[in-house]
Amino acid sequence: MTIEFTIEELVIPTSIDSEGGEAFAEMIRVRNEIEAESVGNYDLAYEPAEMLPHWQRSWEPKRLLVARVDGRIVARAIFETEGDDSPTAWVAVEVLPSFRRHGIGSALYGSLLEMVEAAGNTIIQTSVAQKVAPGPQLDAPTGFGSVPLESDATRFLLARGFALEQVERMSRLDLPAALPSVDDAPGYHVVSWTGRTPVEYLDAIALLRTRMQTDAPFAGLEPDDNPWNAERVIEDDDGQESSPRTNLSSLVVHTATGDAAGFTELSVPPELNRPVGQGDTIVLREHRGHRLGMVLKLANLRYLDQVAPGHPSVTTFNAEENRHMLSVNEEIGFVAWGYEGAWKKTL
Protein backbone atom coordinates (compact mmCIF):
# COMPACT_ATOMS: atom_id res chain seq x y z
CA MET A 1 0.00 0.00 0.00
CA THR A 2 1.29 3.42 -0.95
CA ILE A 3 1.29 6.10 1.75
CA GLU A 4 1.21 9.74 0.79
CA PHE A 5 3.47 11.87 2.95
CA THR A 6 4.96 15.35 3.01
CA ILE A 7 8.29 16.58 4.37
CA GLU A 8 8.81 20.00 5.89
CA GLU A 9 11.39 21.78 7.98
CA LEU A 10 10.31 23.00 11.39
CA VAL A 11 11.64 26.20 12.90
CA ILE A 12 13.01 25.67 16.40
CA PRO A 13 10.73 27.72 18.68
CA THR A 14 11.94 30.15 21.31
CA SER A 15 9.60 28.51 23.83
CA ILE A 16 6.95 25.80 23.87
CA ASP A 17 4.28 28.51 24.03
CA SER A 18 5.65 30.51 21.09
CA GLU A 19 5.10 30.05 17.36
CA GLY A 20 6.16 26.56 16.32
CA GLY A 21 5.98 25.24 19.87
CA GLU A 22 2.98 23.00 19.24
CA ALA A 23 4.64 21.27 16.29
CA PHE A 24 7.89 20.91 18.24
CA ALA A 25 5.98 19.31 21.12
CA GLU A 26 4.29 16.87 18.73
CA MET A 27 7.71 15.97 17.32
CA ILE A 28 9.06 15.22 20.80
CA ARG A 29 6.08 12.97 21.55
CA VAL A 30 6.79 11.07 18.32
CA ARG A 31 10.45 10.86 19.33
CA ASN A 32 9.43 9.34 22.68
CA GLU A 33 7.25 6.71 21.01
CA ILE A 34 10.05 5.68 18.64
CA GLU A 35 12.58 5.59 21.49
CA ALA A 36 10.27 3.47 23.66
CA GLU A 37 9.78 0.96 20.84
CA SER A 38 13.55 0.80 20.31
CA VAL A 39 14.58 0.27 23.94
CA GLY A 40 11.44 -1.36 25.37
CA ASN A 41 10.38 1.30 27.88
CA TYR A 42 9.96 5.05 28.43
CA ASP A 43 13.05 5.57 30.58
CA LEU A 44 14.57 7.86 27.93
CA ALA A 45 11.39 9.90 27.32
CA TYR A 46 11.60 13.67 27.75
CA GLU A 47 8.97 16.36 27.91
CA PRO A 48 9.08 18.98 25.10
CA ALA A 49 10.11 21.77 27.50
CA GLU A 50 12.94 19.56 28.78
CA MET A 51 14.28 18.91 25.29
CA LEU A 52 13.97 22.43 23.90
CA PRO A 53 17.17 23.84 25.52
CA HIS A 54 19.20 21.13 23.76
CA TRP A 55 17.86 22.40 20.43
CA GLN A 56 18.78 26.01 21.15
CA ARG A 57 22.51 25.64 21.84
CA SER A 58 24.49 28.08 19.72
CA TRP A 59 27.51 25.77 19.51
CA GLU A 60 25.48 22.84 18.15
CA PRO A 61 23.24 24.35 15.45
CA LYS A 62 20.46 21.97 14.44
CA ARG A 63 17.89 21.69 11.68
CA LEU A 64 14.74 19.60 11.99
CA LEU A 65 12.69 17.86 9.32
CA VAL A 66 9.41 16.07 9.91
CA ALA A 67 7.31 13.81 7.70
CA ARG A 68 3.54 14.06 7.94
CA VAL A 69 0.77 11.67 6.92
CA ASP A 70 -2.71 13.24 6.89
CA GLY A 71 -1.28 16.17 8.82
CA ARG A 72 0.17 14.00 11.60
CA ILE A 73 3.91 13.84 12.30
CA VAL A 74 5.08 10.24 11.83
CA ALA A 75 8.85 10.67 11.45
CA ARG A 76 11.66 13.11 11.97
CA ALA A 77 15.19 13.78 10.76
CA ILE A 78 17.91 15.83 12.45
CA PHE A 79 20.93 17.63 11.00
CA GLU A 80 23.42 18.93 13.57
CA THR A 81 26.85 20.48 13.07
CA GLU A 82 29.68 21.39 15.42
CA GLY A 83 30.50 24.80 13.98
CA ASP A 84 31.42 26.11 10.53
CA ASP A 85 34.92 24.63 10.49
CA SER A 86 34.05 21.06 11.49
CA PRO A 87 33.91 18.42 8.73
CA THR A 88 31.47 16.38 10.82
CA ALA A 89 27.69 16.42 10.96
CA TRP A 90 25.48 14.33 13.24
CA VAL A 91 22.28 13.09 11.65
CA ALA A 92 19.30 11.00 12.68
CA VAL A 93 16.31 9.46 10.90
CA GLU A 94 13.47 8.10 13.03
CA VAL A 95 10.14 6.70 11.80
CA LEU A 96 7.22 5.36 13.81
CA PRO A 97 7.16 1.55 13.43
CA SER A 98 3.75 1.43 11.71
CA PHE A 99 4.97 3.85 9.00
CA ARG A 100 8.23 2.11 8.11
CA ARG A 101 8.98 0.52 4.72
CA HIS A 102 6.98 3.14 2.85
CA GLY A 103 9.94 5.25 1.70
CA ILE A 104 9.62 7.86 4.44
CA GLY A 105 12.98 7.15 6.05
CA SER A 106 14.72 7.07 2.67
CA ALA A 107 13.18 10.39 1.67
CA LEU A 108 14.23 12.02 4.93
CA TYR A 109 17.74 10.63 4.58
CA GLY A 110 17.94 12.03 1.04
CA SER A 111 16.99 15.46 2.36
CA LEU A 112 19.65 15.19 5.06
CA LEU A 113 22.31 14.39 2.46
CA GLU A 114 21.36 17.57 0.60
CA MET A 115 21.91 19.54 3.83
CA VAL A 116 25.25 17.81 4.39
CA GLU A 117 26.39 18.60 0.86
CA ALA A 118 25.31 22.23 1.12
CA ALA A 119 27.18 22.61 4.41
CA GLY A 120 30.33 20.99 3.03
CA ASN A 121 30.52 18.24 5.63
CA THR A 122 32.51 15.16 4.66
CA ILE A 123 31.76 12.91 7.64
CA ILE A 124 28.32 12.01 9.01
CA GLN A 125 27.73 10.24 12.30
CA THR A 126 24.64 8.94 14.04
CA SER A 127 23.69 6.96 17.14
CA VAL A 128 20.79 4.58 17.77
CA ALA A 129 19.71 3.05 21.07
CA GLN A 130 18.33 -0.49 20.95
CA LYS A 131 17.11 -3.06 23.44
CA VAL A 132 18.85 -6.39 23.87
CA ALA A 133 17.59 -8.77 21.18
CA PRO A 134 18.29 -12.44 20.41
CA GLY A 135 19.78 -13.55 17.13
CA PRO A 136 22.81 -12.47 15.10
CA GLN A 137 24.82 -9.54 16.41
CA LEU A 138 27.09 -6.98 14.77
CA ASP A 139 30.25 -6.56 16.84
CA ALA A 140 31.88 -3.19 17.39
CA PRO A 141 35.41 -2.86 15.92
CA THR A 142 36.64 -1.88 19.40
CA GLY A 143 36.13 -5.50 20.46
CA PHE A 144 33.59 -4.44 23.08
CA GLY A 145 29.82 -4.65 22.59
CA SER A 146 27.45 -5.39 19.74
CA VAL A 147 24.05 -4.43 18.31
CA PRO A 148 21.32 -6.62 16.79
CA LEU A 149 22.24 -7.31 13.18
CA GLU A 150 18.68 -7.71 11.91
CA SER A 151 16.98 -4.74 13.58
CA ASP A 152 15.34 -2.04 11.46
CA ALA A 153 17.96 0.52 12.50
CA THR A 154 20.94 -1.71 11.72
CA ARG A 155 19.56 -2.70 8.33
CA PHE A 156 18.81 0.93 7.44
CA LEU A 157 22.30 2.16 8.31
CA LEU A 158 24.23 -0.70 6.71
CA ALA A 159 22.25 -0.28 3.49
CA ARG A 160 23.41 3.35 3.33
CA GLY A 161 27.08 2.71 3.89
CA PHE A 162 27.43 3.45 7.59
CA ALA A 163 29.94 1.50 9.66
CA LEU A 164 29.48 0.68 13.33
CA GLU A 165 32.27 2.37 15.30
CA GLN A 166 31.35 2.06 18.97
CA VAL A 167 28.78 0.54 21.31
CA GLU A 168 27.66 2.18 24.53
CA ARG A 169 26.04 0.24 27.35
CA MET A 170 22.81 1.63 28.77
CA SER A 171 22.69 0.85 32.49
CA ARG A 172 20.14 1.36 35.24
CA LEU A 173 20.50 1.73 39.01
CA ASP A 174 17.29 1.01 40.88
CA LEU A 175 16.58 3.40 43.75
CA PRO A 176 16.79 3.43 46.67
CA ALA A 177 20.15 1.68 46.42
CA ALA A 178 22.43 0.19 49.06
CA LEU A 179 25.50 2.17 48.01
CA PRO A 180 28.96 0.78 48.73
CA SER A 181 30.96 2.35 51.53
CA VAL A 182 33.94 4.14 50.00
CA ASP A 183 36.06 6.63 51.94
CA ASP A 184 36.87 9.99 50.37
CA ALA A 185 40.21 10.09 48.58
CA PRO A 186 43.00 11.60 50.73
CA GLY A 187 44.06 15.00 49.44
CA TYR A 188 40.77 15.67 47.64
CA HIS A 189 37.37 17.05 48.61
CA VAL A 190 33.98 17.17 46.87
CA VAL A 191 31.77 20.22 46.30
CA SER A 192 28.12 19.73 45.23
CA TRP A 193 25.49 22.17 43.99
CA THR A 194 22.04 22.40 42.45
CA GLY A 195 21.37 24.24 39.21
CA ARG A 196 23.73 26.91 37.93
CA THR A 197 27.49 26.52 38.15
CA PRO A 198 28.93 28.70 40.92
CA VAL A 199 30.97 31.56 39.45
CA GLU A 200 34.15 30.33 41.08
CA TYR A 201 33.88 27.00 39.21
CA LEU A 202 32.96 28.24 35.72
CA ASP A 203 36.49 27.88 34.35
CA ALA A 204 36.91 24.49 36.01
CA ILE A 205 33.72 23.12 34.45
CA ALA A 206 34.74 24.56 31.06
CA LEU A 207 38.06 22.71 31.31
CA LEU A 208 36.40 19.46 32.37
CA ARG A 209 33.80 19.58 29.58
CA THR A 210 36.57 20.27 27.07
CA ARG A 211 38.50 17.28 28.36
CA MET A 212 35.35 15.14 27.99
CA GLN A 213 35.79 15.75 24.27
CA THR A 214 39.44 14.66 24.25
CA ASP A 215 39.85 12.14 27.09
CA ALA A 216 36.70 10.03 26.76
CA PRO A 217 36.89 6.96 24.49
CA PHE A 218 35.49 7.75 21.03
CA ALA A 219 36.75 4.72 19.07
CA GLY A 220 36.71 5.66 15.36
CA LEU A 221 34.29 8.55 15.79
CA GLU A 222 35.17 12.20 15.24
CA PRO A 223 34.72 14.06 18.56
CA ASP A 224 33.81 17.72 18.87
CA ASP A 225 37.10 19.62 19.09
CA ASN A 226 35.62 23.03 19.94
CA PRO A 227 36.83 23.90 23.45
CA TRP A 228 34.44 25.08 26.14
CA ASN A 229 34.87 28.38 27.95
CA ALA A 230 33.07 30.09 30.83
CA GLU A 231 30.67 31.82 28.44
CA ARG A 232 29.51 28.50 27.00
CA VAL A 233 29.02 27.08 30.49
CA ILE A 234 26.86 30.12 31.34
CA GLU A 235 24.82 29.67 28.14
CA ASP A 236 24.35 25.98 28.93
CA ASP A 237 23.25 26.86 32.47
CA ASP A 238 20.77 29.39 31.03
CA GLY A 239 19.24 26.65 28.91
CA GLN A 240 19.09 24.18 31.76
CA GLU A 241 17.51 26.82 33.98
CA SER A 242 14.68 27.20 31.46
CA SER A 243 13.99 23.45 31.62
CA PRO A 244 11.68 21.80 34.16
CA ARG A 245 14.54 19.45 34.99
CA THR A 246 17.13 20.19 37.69
CA ASN A 247 20.86 19.53 37.39
CA LEU A 248 22.79 18.21 40.38
CA SER A 249 26.58 18.49 40.06
CA SER A 250 29.52 17.32 42.11
CA LEU A 251 33.09 18.50 41.58
CA VAL A 252 36.16 16.87 43.12
CA VAL A 253 38.97 19.29 43.96
CA HIS A 254 42.63 18.68 44.66
CA THR A 255 42.79 20.30 48.08
CA ALA A 256 46.44 21.42 48.04
CA THR A 257 46.27 23.24 44.70
CA GLY A 258 42.56 23.99 44.37
CA ASP A 259 42.62 22.41 40.90
CA ALA A 260 39.52 20.64 39.62
CA ALA A 261 40.17 16.91 39.20
CA GLY A 262 36.79 15.70 37.93
CA PHE A 263 33.05 16.16 37.99
CA THR A 264 29.75 14.37 37.47
CA GLU A 265 26.15 15.48 36.98
CA LEU A 266 22.59 14.19 37.26
CA SER A 267 19.53 15.49 35.41
CA VAL A 268 16.45 15.24 37.62
CA PRO A 269 12.89 15.42 36.22
CA PRO A 270 10.20 17.10 38.34
CA GLU A 271 7.97 14.00 38.52
CA LEU A 272 9.01 11.42 41.10
CA ASN A 273 7.85 8.48 38.97
CA ARG A 274 10.43 9.24 36.26
CA PRO A 275 14.08 8.12 36.22
CA VAL A 276 17.03 10.44 36.76
CA GLY A 277 19.53 10.77 33.92
CA GLN A 278 23.26 10.48 34.54
CA GLY A 279 25.16 13.09 32.54
CA ASP A 280 28.89 13.49 32.02
CA THR A 281 31.41 12.00 34.42
CA ILE A 282 35.14 12.56 34.02
CA VAL A 283 38.31 12.36 36.08
CA LEU A 284 41.29 14.05 34.51
CA ARG A 285 44.09 11.68 33.55
CA GLU A 286 46.57 13.42 35.82
CA HIS A 287 44.38 12.71 38.84
CA ARG A 288 43.44 9.11 38.14
CA GLY A 289 44.38 6.24 40.42
CA HIS A 290 42.63 7.59 43.54
CA ARG A 291 39.15 6.09 42.95
CA LEU A 292 37.83 9.60 42.26
CA GLY A 293 35.26 8.29 39.77
CA MET A 294 33.69 6.20 42.53
CA VAL A 295 33.96 9.06 45.05
CA LEU A 296 32.25 11.46 42.63
CA LYS A 297 29.38 9.18 41.65
CA LEU A 298 28.63 8.18 45.22
CA ALA A 299 28.75 11.80 46.36
CA ASN A 300 26.25 12.89 43.71
CA LEU A 301 23.93 9.93 44.35
CA ARG A 302 23.90 10.77 48.05
CA TYR A 303 23.28 14.42 47.15
CA LEU A 304 20.33 13.27 45.01
CA ASP A 305 18.94 11.40 47.99
CA GLN A 306 19.22 14.58 50.07
CA VAL A 307 17.63 17.09 47.70
CA ALA A 308 15.34 15.01 45.42
CA PRO A 309 14.61 11.57 46.93
CA GLY A 310 11.95 9.20 45.64
CA HIS A 311 12.85 8.64 41.97
CA PRO A 312 12.75 5.02 40.76
CA SER A 313 16.14 4.79 39.08
CA VAL A 314 19.16 6.41 37.45
CA THR A 315 20.05 5.66 33.82
CA THR A 316 23.48 6.09 32.28
CA PHE A 317 25.46 5.48 29.06
CA ASN A 318 29.09 4.33 28.91
CA ALA A 319 31.31 3.17 26.08
CA GLU A 320 31.74 -0.60 26.33
CA GLU A 321 35.51 -0.24 26.07
CA ASN A 322 35.52 2.14 29.06
CA ARG A 323 35.99 -0.79 31.39
CA HIS A 324 37.11 1.31 34.34
CA MET A 325 33.94 3.40 34.50
CA LEU A 326 31.78 0.34 33.84
CA SER A 327 33.42 -1.45 36.76
CA VAL A 328 32.65 1.57 38.96
CA ASN A 329 29.01 1.47 37.84
CA GLU A 330 28.76 -2.27 38.41
CA GLU A 331 30.19 -1.95 41.93
CA ILE A 332 27.61 0.75 42.68
CA GLY A 333 24.82 -1.52 41.39
CA PHE A 334 24.09 -0.43 37.82
CA VAL A 335 22.76 -3.21 35.54
CA ALA A 336 22.83 -3.26 31.72
CA TRP A 337 19.45 -2.94 29.99
CA GLY A 338 20.27 -1.90 26.41
CA TYR A 339 22.90 -0.70 23.99
CA GLU A 340 23.49 2.30 21.74
CA GLY A 341 25.44 1.96 18.54
CA ALA A 342 27.43 4.91 17.17
CA TRP A 343 27.90 4.88 13.41
CA LYS A 344 30.02 6.79 10.92
CA LYS A 345 30.09 7.35 7.15
CA THR A 346 32.78 9.19 5.21
CA LEU A 347 31.44 10.81 2.06
Sequence and secondary structure as in RCSB ss.txt:
>XXXX:A:sequence
MTIEFTIEELVIPTSIDSEGGEAFAEMIRVRNEIEAESVGNYDLAYEPAEMLPHWQRSWEPKRLLVARVDGRIVA
RAIFETEGDDSPTAWVAVEVLPSFRRHGIGSALYGSLLEMVEAAGNTIIQTSVAQKVAPGPQLDAPTGFGSVPLE
SDATRFLLARGFALEQVERMSRLDLPAALPSVDDAPGYHVVSWTGRTPVEYLDAIALLRTRMQTDAPFAGLEPDD
NPWNAERVIEDDDGQESSPRTNLSSLVVHTATGDAAGFTELSVPPELNRPVGQGDTIVLREHRGHRLGMVLKLAN
LRYLDQVAPGHPSVTTFNAEENRHMLSVNEEIGFVAWGYEGAWKKTL
>XXXX:A:secstr
     EEEEE   SSTTSTTHHHHHHHHHHHHHHHHHHHSSSTT   HHHHHHHHS TTS EEEEEEEETTEEEE
EEEEEES TT SEEEEEEEE GGG SSSHHHHHHHHHHHHHHHHT  EEEEEEEEE  SS EEE TTSS EEETT
SHHHHHHHHTT EEEEEEEEEEEESS         TTEEEEEEESS  GGGHHHHHHHHHHHHHHS  TTS    
    HHHHHHHHHHHHTSSSEEEEEEEEETTTTEEEEEEEEEE SSTTS EEEEEEEE GGG SS HHHHHHHHH
HHHHHHHSTT SEEEEEEETT HHHHHHHHHHT EEEEEEEEEEEE 
